[in-house]
Amino acid sequence: MAAVAATWSVAVAGQVPLPGLLHQHPAIGYQPIGTSQIVADATRALEQRAEYDQRRGYLRAVLDAFDVPVSSQILLFSKTGAEQALTSPQNPRAFYFNDRVIVSHVPGAVQLEIAVQDPEGGAHFYTVAQTRTSPPAFVGHADCLRCHITPNTMEVPGFIARSIVTGGDGRPHPDLGNYNVDHRRDYAERWGGWLVTGAPDSLRHLGNTIVVDFERKPAATASEVPTLEGRVPVERYLSPFSDVTALAVFDHQMHAMNLLTRLGWQGRAAAAEGTLDVKTGPVADLLRETADYLLFVDEAQLDGPIGGGSGFAESFTARGPKDASGRSLRDFDRTSRLFRYPVSYMVYAPVTSALPDEVRLALFARMRLVLDGRTNEARYERLSKESRQAALEILRATHPDWRSAALSAPAGAPVGVH
């Protein structure tokens, strides 16, 4: 990571150590236990309608309150979370997500777990008790930060996507394979400990793999699994899928959230100290890193078409703004790359809009420089002229800040371009 790590070290409620966090900086003011607007809105939605299901408790009600689609369901069977005692290949942990919220449900657990991306504050963590004797309520937790504020999250309260080789009892075996995952990770190292449906027999990955030989690192294999029928008790879940397209989007989004939070924090801290420089130095380095990530510059290539089957792709695409030609940054390719156009839908996310004005303008200016083809660096050659032009047209038509910010930026070479 090019960005310089922060030097603050503090503790919050519950004596949770937060090494490297900018928590005490007056420009940040992160409160690990608090209520963001999205949680306040969800609370009101739950108060109006919170039906309890005997099998899944308030899961459906919470998903509806946050507008999280059931089709986003992905299943993790490794014992790597707070409910690891209940998690196994026979009883995997379900995740559901949209652009701002991740909801976790383990069948038989006494609570749901929710992670929410605050536009300025980073991740906040909540639980909802799975009991019908009391109305559902979001309870904030600071202890989640023991795992969710580390170098894996860029030292901000954030999110983790990981691939870990897992045994038949659900216990992870990191010595045989342990990878932090985003869209740059080769598919052959992805999804250890996860169930995967909808992947073709041409895509090699670690999903659906249970290690039996603890002396040998397992090789990636192809596993064309259409649904979870016969593999897990599907009646415990809202969907019989752990959609491969949803998994790939999840991989991309988790690191994008962390990058944008880190960029916002570092930019606000530098601005407050009068040291903000978007052309050289640590903020400029982080700007370039973030721009490249949002442009999918180092994206791992697909070996063939991927599917899914849950309806996630259709639901995900329908949620995005479209230009007059019906094009969207949420349109999928799913043959050689994940998305059709080389700009992440996360440019629309509230965490991007919440960046300090000068930082956001510089980020868009850097992205425009690459999309315009005004840099001769070899690493950008993989972005075709046609796809770059189409992405620019979509942005100009659909992004409220693109004209006022990106197009008003200096025409020179910002953010350390050589």
Sequence and secondary structure as in RCSB ss.txt:
>XXXX:A:sequence
MAAVAATWSVAVAGQVPLPGLLHQHPAIGYQPIGTSQIVADATRALEQRAEYDQRRGYLRAVLDAFDVPVSSQIL
LFSKTGAEQALTSPQNPRAFYFNDRVIVSHVPGAVQLEIAVQDPEGGAHFYTVAQTRTSPPAFVGHADCLRCHIT
PNTMEVPGFIARSIVTGGDGRPHPDLGNYNVDHRRDYAERWGGWLVTGAPDSLRHLGNTIVVDFERKPAATASEV
PTLEGRVPVERYLSPFSDVTALAVFDHQMHAMNLLTRLGWQGRAAAAEGTLDVKTGPVADLLRETADYLLFVDEA
QLDGPIGGGSGFAESFTARGPKDASGRSLRDFDRTSRLFRYPVSYMVYAPVTSALPDEVRLALFARMRLVLDGRT
NEARYERLSKESRQAALEILRATHPDWRSAALSAPAGAPVGVH
>XXXX:A:secstr
  S     EEEETTTEEEET  TT TTT   SS   HHHHHHHHHHHH    BTTTBTHHHHHHHHT  GGG EE
E SS STTTTT BTTB EEEEE SSEEEEE TT SEEEEEEEETTTEEEEEEEE  TTS    EEESTTHHHHSS
GGGTTSS    EEE BBTTS B GGG EEE STTS GGGS TTEE BS  TT  BSTT  B  TTS    B    
   TTTS GGGSS S  BHHHHHHHHHHHHHHHHHHHHHHHHHHHHHTT   SSSSHHHHHHHHHHHHHTTTT  
  SS    SSSHHHHHHHTS   TTS  TT B  SSSSBSSSS GGGGSHHHHTS HHHHHHHHHHHHHHHTT  
  GGGTTS HHHHHHHHHHHHHH TTIIIIITTS SS TTT  
